[in-house]
Amino acid sequence: MFDEEEKLNVSRLLFGRRLANREHEDKKIGWVEAVPAMGLDGLGSSSYGPEAALTILIPLGTLGLVYIGPVMGCIVALLAILYFSYRQTLAAYPTNGGAYVVAKENLGEYPSLLAASALMIDYVLNVAVGVSAGVGALVSAIPSLYPYIVPLCLGIVLLVMLANLRGTGEAAWLFALPTYVFIICFLGAIGYGLIENLVGDNPAPIIPPPPLGPVAQGATIWMLMHAFASGCTAMTGVEAVSNGMGSFRQPVMRNAYITLTVIVVILALLLGGIAAIVTAFEIGAMDQAKEGYQSVLSQLIAAVGGHGAFYYIAMTSLLSVLCLSANTSFVGFPRLCQMVAADGYLPKAFAQPGRRLMFTVGILFLSGFAGLLLIVFGGITDNLIPLFAIGAFLTFTISQAGMTLHWRRQSRRHAAKLTMNAIGAISTGAALIIILVAKFAEGAWITLITVPVTIVILKSIKHYYTSLQRELRKPGPITLEDIEPPTVLVIMETWNRLSERAIKFALTISPDVVAVHFIRLGGPDRDERENALREEWQVEVEEPIAARGLKPPRLMLIPAPFRQLHEPMLRLIEKLDADSPERRVAVLIPETVKDKWWQKLLHMNRAGRLRAKLVKLGGPRLTVATVPWRLYREDQSAP
């Protein structure tokens, strides 16, 4: 009992008290909590999006700064198109406007599975990229932590997972402070830096960034396309609000609109401002895989404000936001999996709420796969970036194409909305093609393989559930021709209280009861042991039952020379089926219930293994049941 209470206390400390279904509405959130809950991905991507673009432009040296403004301008323009497109999606699908739902209702099964697969993969990558970028920011501030990148990444994933297992609302409030500190610090630093450059006479940076390399080559259309494709990783969080509509409290639409607007406006200001500051102070990207690495935002804050207290406050908030940007996936991924599982394309466990009314299996699955990616890629953001954004832009394109078809099916008064979503589909589709072409050789091909494989898995799961439903279809009116009591076989190791309980229960369901004892050991005293058991059976079982006018159970001793109990048991069941084909067979397996972990170590679990084998290998006419004995909880005063 103490162990159970201790376990409950630890669970309550980590995850909070168990919530009832009626408390679901109380755990929904407003826009103030939703910005950190759903916007951390978008806001955090402002650090690695521009840096990814600058990384591609490194061979241009100082010339690369001439092009970073136009590249980021194209990305901000695309972000604006997505904003207006998704406002319409939210209005059309106020309960859930995710790409999976939109594609399912407007484009059909395979486009919806394509959207679901792409979005699930992107959510996993978002966790890995966000956390690795956050640890990269930490290493920028404290270079001595460089050897511990992977353990730090895994520890942060564990922290975010535990926070979300407590619930979206709790996680949102936990992440709110660093989110709003990040917004104030970086918008403030960018604004101050821009004012200094506009008012002052080309002010020098307080701490000069590392000098840019020499011009190794000229700019090409291919390089600029590549930089655009890498910079588009800054837009991966736009879908989060439409996927998380079920998390908003009333008024749902107002909270959703404000959340989307705040996220997009702040992200646009950050992207545009970062491009302007890095150009003014000649800040370039560095190789994250080398010691001495400084992120672009670390150089930006140092150039504008130096390495004082403000630097460490800003970098701490950046670290927090980047690491916690994984929270966007923890909001969207479990809900997406719940919808897909409800349609039969994922195991039903994904649709089952946990103790805090969160979809626990989805949270655990997301954490496990993101952790695996971080281990495989060494926790380095640059290694993960080529895989990123493809799923997001594929999802954007499918969602906008679905919305275009949605408005087309409506009346002509929606022509403006149709045009807006069509522009969104064309723009994101074009960006998707650029990203695929630019990143294919760097690892994008992995995503192109993973998405179809995921679709095949989803279809296989659906096929299984459909086949199961077909096999278990309604049988019609009940048939009563084959309800004769079965032959009941009771597994008996020795005559004890557990065997007594099983025999008494067997007599309540059938007059034909057979106690089966397996002879596993030989030796000179085997006959003596068998005779003693038969005598004990006659005195303790047969005679008392016969005295009550009932048919005594038979005792059957079966050799098991190879210590495999299921094989002789299955042979006995086959013989009984052949002798009495009109009667079914039921097997009762007495088993002790182990409450403590050490009790499980002290028992061999033969009952569990026998039950599993009989269930797997027995025929359709076989029924297997357990007769439990609860250690230390039974009435010990009973004779």
MINUTOR-796305 format. One line per 3 residues: their letters; for each residue y, x, z of C-alpha. Coordinates in Angstrom, 1 decimal, always signed. Example, Ala and Ser with C-alpha at 12.3 -4.5 7.8 and 13.67 -1.06 7.14 Angstrom:
2
as> -4.5,+12.3,+7.8; -1.1,+13.7,+7.1
//
This chain:
639
mfd> +0.0,+0.0,+0.0; +2.3,+2.9,+0.8; +1.8,+4.4,-2.6
eee> +2.6,+1.1,-4.3; +5.8,+0.6,-2.3; +6.9,+4.2,-3.0
kln> +6.2,+3.7,-6.7; +8.3,+0.5,-6.6; +11.2,+2.3,-4.9
vsr> +11.2,+5.1,-7.4; +11.1,+2.7,-10.3; +14.0,+0.7,-8.8
llf> +16.0,+3.8,-8.3; +15.5,+5.0,-11.9; +15.6,+1.7,-13.8
grr> +17.1,-0.8,-11.4; +15.5,-4.0,-10.2; +13.4,-6.1,-12.5
lan> +15.4,-8.8,-14.3; +14.4,-12.4,-15.0; +14.6,-13.9,-18.4
reh> +17.5,-16.2,-17.3; +19.7,-13.1,-16.6; +19.7,-12.1,-20.3
edk> +23.2,-13.5,-20.9; +24.6,-11.7,-17.9; +23.7,-8.3,-19.4
kig> +25.7,-8.9,-22.6; +28.9,-6.8,-23.2; +32.5,-7.2,-24.4
wve> +34.4,-5.0,-26.8; +35.6,-2.5,-24.1; +32.0,-1.7,-23.2
avp> +30.8,-2.0,-26.8; +33.1,+0.8,-28.2; +31.2,+3.4,-26.1
amg> +27.9,+1.6,-26.5; +28.0,+1.2,-30.3; +30.8,+3.6,-31.4
ldg> +29.7,+6.9,-30.0; +27.8,+7.7,-33.2; +30.9,+7.2,-35.4
lgs> +33.3,+8.8,-33.0; +31.0,+11.8,-32.3; +30.4,+12.3,-36.0
ssy> +34.0,+13.3,-36.4; +33.0,+16.7,-35.1; +30.1,+17.5,-37.3
gpe> +31.2,+15.6,-40.4; +34.3,+17.7,-41.2; +32.5,+20.8,-40.0
aal> +29.5,+20.1,-42.3; +32.0,+19.8,-45.2; +33.8,+23.0,-44.2
til> +30.4,+24.8,-44.0; +29.8,+24.1,-47.7; +33.3,+25.4,-48.5
ipl> +32.8,+28.8,-46.6; +32.4,+30.8,-49.9; +35.9,+29.7,-50.9
gtl> +37.5,+31.4,-47.9; +41.1,+30.2,-47.4; +40.9,+28.4,-50.7
glv> +38.4,+26.0,-49.1; +41.3,+24.6,-46.9; +43.0,+23.4,-50.1
yig> +40.1,+21.1,-50.8; +39.1,+19.8,-47.3; +42.0,+17.3,-47.3
pvm> +41.0,+15.6,-50.6; +37.3,+15.6,-49.6; +38.1,+14.0,-46.2
gci> +40.5,+11.6,-48.0; +37.7,+10.3,-50.2; +35.6,+9.8,-47.1
val> +38.3,+7.9,-45.3; +38.8,+5.7,-48.4; +35.1,+4.9,-48.5
lai> +35.2,+4.2,-44.7; +38.0,+1.6,-45.3; +35.9,-0.1,-48.0
lyf> +32.9,-0.3,-45.6; +35.1,-1.7,-42.9; +36.3,-4.6,-44.9
syr> +32.8,-5.2,-46.4; +31.2,-5.2,-42.9; +33.8,-7.6,-41.6
qtl> +32.5,-10.1,-44.1; +29.0,-9.4,-43.2; +29.7,-10.1,-39.5
aay> +31.3,-13.4,-40.5; +28.4,-14.4,-42.7; +25.7,-13.4,-40.1
ptn> +27.3,-13.9,-36.7; +23.9,-13.6,-34.8; +22.7,-10.4,-36.6
gga> +24.3,-8.9,-39.7; +22.1,-5.8,-40.0; +20.8,-4.7,-43.4
yvv> +17.3,-5.8,-42.6; +18.3,-9.4,-42.0; +20.7,-9.5,-45.0
ake> +18.1,-7.9,-47.4; +15.3,-10.2,-46.1; +17.3,-13.4,-46.7
nlg> +18.9,-12.3,-50.0; +16.8,-9.6,-51.7; +13.2,-10.2,-50.6
eyp> +10.5,-8.4,-48.7; +10.5,-4.9,-50.2; +14.3,-4.4,-50.1
sll> +14.3,-5.5,-46.5; +11.5,-3.0,-45.6; +13.4,-0.3,-47.5
aas> +16.5,-1.1,-45.4; +14.5,-1.2,-42.2; +12.7,+2.1,-43.0
alm> +15.9,+3.9,-43.9; +17.7,+2.6,-40.9; +14.9,+3.5,-38.5
idy> +14.8,+7.0,-39.8; +18.6,+7.3,-39.7; +18.6,+6.2,-36.1
vln> +16.1,+8.8,-35.1; +18.1,+11.5,-37.0; +21.3,+10.3,-35.4
vav> +19.9,+11.0,-31.9; +18.7,+14.5,-33.0; +22.0,+15.4,-34.8
gvs> +24.3,+14.0,-32.1; +22.5,+15.8,-29.3; +22.2,+19.1,-31.2
agv> +25.9,+18.9,-32.1; +26.8,+18.2,-28.4; +24.8,+21.2,-27.3
gal> +26.5,+23.2,-30.0; +29.8,+22.3,-28.5; +28.5,+23.3,-25.1
vsa> +27.3,+26.7,-26.4; +30.8,+27.1,-28.0; +32.4,+26.9,-24.6
ips> +29.6,+28.8,-22.7; +28.0,+31.2,-25.1; +25.5,+32.4,-22.4
lyp> +23.6,+29.1,-22.8; +22.6,+29.9,-26.4; +19.0,+30.8,-25.6
yiv> +18.5,+27.4,-23.9; +19.5,+25.1,-26.8; +16.2,+23.3,-27.2
plc> +15.6,+22.6,-23.4; +19.2,+21.4,-23.1; +18.7,+19.0,-26.1
lgi> +15.5,+17.6,-24.6; +17.1,+17.1,-21.2; +20.0,+15.1,-22.7
vll> +17.6,+12.9,-24.7; +15.8,+12.2,-21.4; +19.1,+11.3,-19.7
vml> +20.2,+8.9,-22.4; +16.7,+7.3,-22.5; +16.8,+6.7,-18.7
anl> +20.3,+5.2,-18.9; +19.2,+2.8,-21.7; +16.1,+1.8,-19.9
rgt> +18.4,+0.4,-17.2; +20.2,-1.7,-19.8; +22.9,-1.7,-22.5
gea> +25.7,-2.8,-20.1; +24.9,-0.1,-17.5; +24.7,+2.6,-20.3
awl> +28.0,+1.5,-21.8; +29.9,+1.7,-18.5; +28.3,+5.0,-17.8
fal> +29.5,+6.4,-21.1; +32.9,+4.7,-21.2; +34.8,+7.4,-19.2
pty> +33.9,+10.4,-21.4; +34.4,+8.2,-24.6; +37.9,+7.3,-23.8
vfi> +38.8,+10.7,-22.4; +37.5,+12.2,-25.7; +39.7,+9.7,-27.7
icf> +42.8,+10.6,-25.7; +42.2,+14.3,-25.7; +41.5,+14.8,-29.4
lga> +43.9,+12.2,-30.8; +46.5,+13.7,-28.4; +45.8,+17.3,-29.5
igy> +45.8,+16.3,-33.2; +49.1,+14.4,-32.8; +50.7,+17.3,-30.9
gli> +49.5,+19.8,-33.5; +50.8,+17.7,-36.3; +54.2,+17.2,-34.7
enl> +54.5,+20.9,-34.0; +53.8,+21.6,-37.7; +56.3,+19.0,-38.9
vgd> +59.1,+19.9,-36.4; +58.5,+23.6,-35.9; +58.6,+26.4,-38.5
npa> +54.9,+27.0,-39.2; +54.0,+27.6,-35.5; +51.2,+30.1,-34.9
pii> +48.1,+28.9,-33.1; +48.0,+29.7,-29.4; +44.5,+31.3,-29.8
ppp> +44.0,+32.3,-33.5; +40.7,+31.2,-35.0; +38.3,+33.8,-36.4
plg> +39.6,+34.9,-39.8; +38.2,+33.2,-42.9; +36.1,+35.2,-45.2
pva> +37.2,+36.5,-48.5; +37.0,+34.3,-51.6; +33.5,+34.8,-52.9
qga> +33.7,+32.2,-55.7; +35.8,+29.5,-57.2; +35.6,+25.8,-56.5
tiw> +33.3,+23.8,-58.7; +32.6,+20.1,-59.1; +29.1,+20.7,-57.7
mlm> +30.5,+22.4,-54.5; +33.0,+19.6,-53.9; +30.3,+17.0,-54.4
haf> +28.2,+18.9,-51.9; +31.0,+19.1,-49.4; +31.6,+15.4,-49.8
asg> +27.9,+14.6,-49.3; +27.9,+16.7,-46.1; +31.1,+15.2,-44.8
cta> +29.7,+11.7,-45.3; +27.6,+12.3,-42.2; +30.8,+11.2,-40.4
mtg> +30.2,+7.6,-41.5; +26.7,+6.9,-40.2; +27.7,+4.7,-37.2
vea> +29.4,+1.9,-39.1; +26.2,-0.2,-39.3; +25.8,-0.2,-35.5
vsn> +28.1,-3.2,-34.8; +26.3,-5.5,-37.3; +22.9,-4.5,-35.9
gmg> +24.0,-5.0,-32.3; +25.5,-8.6,-32.6; +22.9,-9.8,-30.1
sfr> +24.5,-7.6,-27.4; +27.9,-9.3,-27.4; +29.0,-11.9,-24.9
qpv> +31.1,-14.9,-26.0; +33.3,-15.0,-28.0; +30.8,-13.0,-30.1
mrn> +32.9,-12.7,-33.3; +36.1,-11.7,-31.6; +34.3,-9.0,-29.6
ayi> +32.5,-7.8,-32.8; +35.7,-7.7,-34.9; +37.6,-5.8,-32.2
tlt> +34.8,-3.3,-31.7; +34.4,-2.6,-35.4; +38.2,-2.2,-35.9
viv> +38.6,+0.1,-32.9; +35.7,+2.4,-34.0; +36.8,+2.6,-37.7
vil> +40.5,+3.1,-37.0; +39.9,+5.9,-34.4; +37.3,+7.5,-36.7
all> +39.7,+7.5,-39.7; +42.5,+9.0,-37.6; +40.2,+11.7,-36.3
lgg> +38.9,+12.6,-39.8; +42.4,+12.7,-41.4; +43.9,+14.5,-38.4
iaa> +41.2,+17.2,-38.3; +41.6,+17.9,-42.0; +45.3,+18.3,-41.5
ivt> +45.1,+20.6,-38.4; +42.4,+22.9,-39.9; +44.5,+23.3,-43.0
afe> +47.6,+24.1,-40.9; +45.9,+26.6,-38.6; +43.4,+28.0,-41.2
iga> +40.4,+27.0,-39.2; +37.0,+27.3,-40.9; +33.3,+26.6,-40.1
mdq> +31.0,+29.3,-38.5; +27.3,+29.8,-38.6; +25.8,+27.9,-35.7
ake> +22.6,+29.9,-35.8; +24.5,+33.1,-34.8; +25.7,+34.1,-31.4
gyq> +29.5,+33.8,-30.9; +29.5,+30.5,-32.7; +32.6,+28.3,-32.3
svl> +32.7,+24.8,-33.5; +35.6,+23.5,-35.6; +36.8,+21.3,-32.8
sql> +36.6,+24.1,-30.3; +38.8,+26.3,-32.5; +41.1,+23.3,-33.0
iaa> +41.7,+22.7,-29.3; +42.1,+26.4,-28.6; +44.6,+26.7,-31.5
vgg> +46.7,+23.8,-30.3; +46.4,+24.1,-26.5; +44.8,+27.4,-25.6
hga> +41.8,+28.0,-23.3; +43.4,+26.3,-20.2; +42.3,+23.3,-18.2
fyy> +43.0,+20.9,-21.2; +40.5,+22.9,-23.4; +37.7,+22.5,-20.9
iam> +38.4,+18.8,-20.3; +38.5,+18.1,-24.0; +35.3,+20.2,-24.7
tsl> +33.5,+18.5,-21.8; +34.4,+15.1,-23.2; +33.3,+16.2,-26.7
lsv> +30.0,+17.5,-25.3; +29.6,+14.1,-23.5; +30.4,+12.0,-26.5
lcl> +28.2,+14.0,-28.9; +25.3,+14.0,-26.6; +25.8,+10.4,-25.7
san> +26.4,+9.4,-29.4; +22.6,+9.0,-29.4; +23.4,+5.8,-27.4
tsf> +24.3,+4.0,-30.6; +20.7,+4.5,-31.8; +19.4,+3.4,-28.5
vgf> +21.3,+0.1,-28.9; +20.4,-0.5,-32.5; +16.9,+1.0,-33.0
prl> +15.1,-1.2,-30.4; +16.7,-4.3,-31.6; +15.9,-3.5,-35.2
cqm> +12.3,-2.8,-34.2; +12.2,-6.1,-32.3; +13.2,-8.0,-35.5
vaa> +10.7,-6.1,-37.6; +8.0,-6.6,-35.1; +8.8,-10.3,-34.8
dgy> +8.0,-10.5,-38.6; +4.7,-8.7,-38.1; +5.6,-5.3,-39.6
lpk> +5.4,-3.4,-36.3; +3.1,-3.7,-33.2; +4.0,-6.7,-31.1
afa> +4.8,-4.4,-28.2; +8.1,-3.5,-29.9; +9.2,-7.2,-29.5
qpg> +8.4,-7.4,-25.8; +11.3,-7.0,-23.4; +10.7,-4.6,-20.4
rrl> +11.7,-4.8,-16.8; +15.5,-4.7,-17.6; +15.2,-7.1,-20.6
mft> +15.5,-4.1,-22.9; +12.9,-3.4,-25.6; +11.2,-0.5,-23.8
vgi> +8.7,+0.5,-26.4; +11.4,+1.0,-29.0; +13.5,+3.1,-26.6
lfl> +10.5,+5.3,-25.8; +9.4,+5.7,-29.4; +13.0,+6.7,-30.4
sgf> +13.2,+9.3,-27.6; +9.8,+10.8,-28.5; +10.5,+11.2,-32.2
agl> +14.0,+12.5,-31.7; +12.7,+15.1,-29.2; +10.0,+16.1,-31.7
lli> +12.7,+16.7,-34.4; +14.8,+18.8,-32.0; +11.8,+21.0,-31.2
vfg> +10.8,+21.4,-34.9; +14.3,+22.2,-36.1; +15.3,+24.3,-33.1
git> +18.1,+22.1,-32.0; +20.4,+23.4,-34.7; +22.7,+20.8,-36.3
dnl> +22.9,+22.6,-39.7; +19.1,+22.4,-40.0; +19.2,+18.6,-39.4
ipl> +22.3,+17.7,-41.5; +20.6,+17.8,-44.9; +18.2,+15.0,-43.7
fai> +21.1,+12.9,-42.4; +23.3,+10.2,-44.0; +20.7,+9.4,-46.7
gaf> +19.2,+6.6,-44.6; +22.7,+5.3,-43.6; +24.0,+5.2,-47.1
ltf> +20.8,+3.6,-48.5; +21.2,+1.0,-45.8; +24.9,+0.5,-46.6
tis> +24.0,+0.0,-50.3; +21.2,-2.5,-49.7; +23.3,-4.4,-47.2
qag> +26.3,-4.7,-49.5; +24.1,-5.6,-52.5; +22.5,-8.3,-50.4
mtl> +25.9,-9.7,-49.3; +27.0,-9.7,-53.0; +24.1,-11.9,-53.9
hwr> +24.7,-14.0,-50.8; +28.3,-14.8,-51.9; +27.1,-15.3,-55.5
rqs> +24.9,-18.1,-54.3; +27.8,-19.8,-52.6; +30.6,-21.7,-54.3
rrh> +33.4,-20.0,-56.4; +35.8,-20.0,-53.5; +34.1,-16.9,-52.2
aak> +35.0,-14.8,-55.3; +37.2,-12.4,-53.3; +34.4,-11.8,-50.8
ltm> +31.9,-11.3,-53.5; +34.3,-8.7,-55.1; +34.8,-6.9,-51.8
nai> +31.0,-6.6,-51.1; +30.4,-5.6,-54.8; +32.9,-2.8,-54.4
gai> +31.2,-1.7,-51.2; +27.8,-1.7,-52.9; +29.0,+0.3,-55.9
stg> +30.9,+2.8,-53.7; +28.2,+3.4,-51.3; +25.6,+3.5,-54.1
aal> +27.6,+6.2,-55.9; +28.0,+8.1,-52.6; +24.2,+7.8,-52.1
iii> +23.5,+9.3,-55.5; +25.9,+12.2,-54.8; +24.2,+12.8,-51.4
lva> +20.7,+12.7,-52.8; +21.6,+15.1,-55.6; +23.6,+17.5,-53.5
kfa> +21.1,+17.7,-50.6; +17.8,+17.3,-52.4; +16.8,+21.0,-52.3
ega> +18.1,+21.4,-48.7; +15.7,+18.9,-47.3; +16.7,+15.5,-48.5
wit> +13.4,+15.3,-50.3; +11.8,+15.0,-46.9; +13.6,+11.7,-46.3
lit> +12.7,+10.5,-49.8; +9.0,+10.9,-48.9; +9.3,+9.6,-45.3
vpv> +10.9,+6.3,-46.3; +8.1,+5.2,-48.7; +5.5,+6.4,-46.2
tiv> +7.2,+4.3,-43.5; +7.1,+1.2,-45.8; +3.4,+1.7,-46.4
ilk> +2.8,+1.8,-42.7; +4.9,-1.3,-42.1; +3.0,-3.1,-44.9
sik> -0.4,-2.0,-43.4; +0.5,-3.4,-40.0; +1.6,-6.7,-41.6
hyy> -1.7,-6.8,-43.6; -3.6,-6.4,-40.3; -1.8,-9.2,-38.5
tsl> -2.1,-11.5,-41.6; -5.9,-10.8,-41.8; -6.2,-11.4,-38.0
qre> -4.3,-14.7,-38.3; -6.5,-15.8,-41.2; -9.7,-14.9,-39.3
lrk> -8.5,-16.8,-36.1; -7.1,-19.8,-38.0; -7.5,-23.2,-36.4
pgp> -11.2,-24.2,-36.3; -10.6,-27.9,-36.4; -12.2,-30.4,-33.9
itl> -14.2,-28.6,-31.3; -18.0,-28.4,-31.9; -20.4,-29.0,-29.0
edi> -23.8,-28.2,-30.6; -23.9,-24.6,-29.2; -22.8,-24.9,-25.6
epp> -26.2,-24.3,-24.0; -25.8,-22.0,-20.9; -26.3,-18.4,-22.0
tvl> -28.7,-15.8,-20.7; -26.7,-13.8,-18.2; -27.4,-10.1,-17.8
vim> -26.1,-8.6,-14.6; -25.8,-4.8,-14.5; -27.0,-3.6,-11.1
etw> -26.9,+0.0,-9.9; -28.4,-0.9,-6.5; -28.6,-3.9,-4.3
nrl> -25.2,-4.0,-2.5; -22.4,-6.4,-1.9; -20.9,-5.8,-5.4
ser> -24.3,-6.7,-6.9; -24.5,-9.8,-4.6; -21.1,-11.1,-5.8
aik> -22.1,-10.6,-9.5; -25.5,-12.4,-9.0; -23.8,-15.4,-7.2
fal> -21.2,-15.7,-9.9; -23.9,-15.5,-12.6; -25.8,-18.4,-11.0
tis> -22.8,-20.6,-11.3; -22.7,-20.3,-15.1; -26.4,-20.3,-16.0
pdv> -29.9,-20.8,-14.5; -31.2,-17.9,-16.6; -30.1,-14.8,-14.9
vav> -31.5,-11.3,-15.4; -30.5,-8.3,-13.2; -30.7,-5.1,-15.3
hfi> -31.2,-1.7,-13.5; -31.1,+1.5,-15.6; -33.6,+4.2,-14.7
rlg> -31.7,+7.4,-15.4; -33.6,+9.9,-13.3; -37.3,+11.0,-13.4
gpd> -39.2,+13.0,-10.8; -42.3,+12.5,-8.7; -40.7,+9.8,-6.5
rde> -39.6,+7.6,-9.4; -42.4,+5.1,-8.9; -41.7,+5.0,-5.2
ren> -38.0,+4.2,-5.9; -38.9,+1.5,-8.4; -41.3,-0.2,-6.0
alr> -38.8,-0.1,-3.2; -36.2,-1.7,-5.3; -38.6,-4.5,-6.5
eew> -39.6,-5.2,-2.9; -36.0,-5.3,-1.8; -35.2,-7.6,-4.7
qve> -38.0,-10.0,-3.8; -37.0,-10.2,-0.1; -33.2,-10.2,-0.4
vee> -32.8,-12.2,-3.6; -35.8,-14.1,-5.0; -37.0,-15.6,-1.8
pia> -33.6,-16.9,-0.5; -32.7,-18.3,-3.9; -36.1,-20.0,-4.4
arg> -35.8,-21.5,-0.9; -32.7,-23.3,-2.1; -34.6,-24.8,-5.0
lkp> -33.0,-22.6,-7.6; -34.6,-20.5,-10.3; -34.6,-16.9,-9.0
prl> -33.1,-14.2,-11.2; -35.4,-11.7,-12.8; -35.2,-8.0,-12.2
mli> -35.6,-5.8,-15.3; -35.9,-2.0,-15.0; -34.9,-0.3,-18.3
pap> -35.4,+3.4,-19.0; -32.2,+5.3,-20.0; -33.6,+8.8,-20.6
frq> -30.5,+10.1,-22.3; -28.1,+8.6,-19.7; -26.4,+6.5,-22.4
lhe> -26.4,+3.0,-20.9; -25.2,+1.0,-23.9; -28.0,+1.9,-26.3
pml> -30.9,+0.4,-24.2; -28.6,-2.5,-23.3; -27.9,-3.3,-27.0
rli> -31.7,-3.1,-27.7; -32.3,-5.6,-24.9; -29.6,-7.9,-26.2
ekl> -31.1,-7.8,-29.7; -34.5,-8.7,-28.3; -33.1,-11.7,-26.4
dad> -31.3,-12.9,-29.5; -34.5,-12.7,-31.5; -36.6,-14.5,-28.9
spe> -34.0,-17.2,-28.2; -31.6,-17.4,-31.2; -30.2,-20.7,-29.9
rrv> -28.8,-19.1,-26.7; -25.9,-16.7,-26.3; -26.0,-13.7,-24.1
avl> -23.4,-12.8,-21.5; -23.2,-9.5,-19.7; -21.6,-9.2,-16.3
ipe> -20.5,-5.7,-15.2; -19.7,-5.2,-11.5; -16.9,-2.7,-11.1
tvk> -14.8,-1.4,-8.2; -11.0,-1.6,-8.7; -9.3,+1.7,-7.9
dkw> -5.9,+1.4,-6.4; -5.2,+5.1,-5.8; -5.1,+7.9,-8.3
wqk> -7.5,+10.0,-6.4; -10.1,+7.2,-6.4; -10.1,+7.3,-10.2
llh> -11.0,+11.0,-10.0; -13.9,+10.3,-7.6; -15.6,+7.7,-9.8
mnr> -17.3,+8.2,-13.1; -16.0,+5.0,-14.8; -19.5,+4.2,-16.2
agr> -18.6,+0.5,-16.0; -15.5,+0.9,-18.2; -17.3,+3.0,-20.8
lra> -20.3,+0.6,-20.9; -17.9,-2.4,-21.3; -16.0,-0.6,-24.1
klv> -19.2,+0.2,-26.0; -20.7,-3.3,-25.7; -17.4,-4.9,-26.8
klg> -17.2,-2.6,-29.8; -20.9,-2.6,-30.9; -22.1,-6.0,-29.6
gpr> -22.6,-8.9,-32.0; -20.4,-12.0,-32.2; -22.7,-14.0,-29.9
ltv> -22.2,-11.5,-27.0; -19.7,-12.1,-24.2; -18.8,-9.2,-21.7
atv> -17.1,-9.9,-18.4; -16.1,-7.8,-15.3; -16.9,-8.8,-11.7
pwr> -14.3,-6.8,-9.7; -14.5,-5.5,-6.2; -11.2,-4.5,-4.7
lyr> -11.6,-1.5,-2.4; -10.2,-2.0,+1.1; -8.9,-5.5,+0.2
edq> -12.1,-7.5,+0.5; -13.1,-9.3,+3.6; -14.9,-6.5,+5.5
sap> -16.1,-8.8,+8.1; -18.3,-10.6,+5.6; -22.1,-9.9,+6.0
//
